Amino acid sequence: MIMKGAGKFIRGPISLYQLNEFIKCGVNAVRIFAFIRHKEGKLYSKGLLPKDTHTFIMIDNKEAEQIVGLHRSHKWRSLRILEERKLIKLNVRGKGRAPEAKILLPTLH
């Protein structure tokens, strides 16, 4: 996935199992996956996130659209699908507030 600007990276290694399961849910699900992994990568590089762990990441409209091209009109539908399939844990923080999501799916490697 191409992301514009300096300092935009995805925390790796990327599990092909995880990626494949998100692909089954559509392109916007993959964008959510990339956004979460990107934000986790920034936390990991600062020493705030231990290796091989996931944490809740706030998915705000502006940053998600800038970084991975996830439009707000598609965000909630994709988040609900991912939650139903138990690929993510979703924290809804109230009306008008950005949700938080955490990857639940194991890497299997």
Secondary structure, DSSP 4 states (H G I P E B T S, - for coil): ----STT----SSPPHHHHHHHHTT-HHHHHHHHHHHHHHHHHHHTT-S-TT----EE--HHHHHHHH---HHHHHHHHHHHHHTTSEEEE---TTS--EEEE-S----
